[in-house]
């Protein structure tokens, strides 16, 4: 997990690159989550959601999700393909996709 952070008003946010053996994606962390994890942490996310930020795919816990540290540096992962760097466009045959 790699992180970068920014403050917007009173809500601190940060982006982390999270990955497994198949792909990577940017994950948005909020408030205390930004300080709860460090690079190399293995995390588990349940009930997470994907959203778009400036046409980039973004993974986050959301209101119902739960994110927790479950280990350190002991899992195979890749940094490419980074699903957040792919420019996603609507399906021309189905406006809901």
Secondary structure, 3 states (H helix, E strand, C coil): CEEEEEEECCEEEEEEEEECCCCEEEEEEECCHHHHCCCCEEEEEECCEEEEECCEEEEECCCCCEEEEEEECCCCCCCCCECCCCCCCCECCECCC
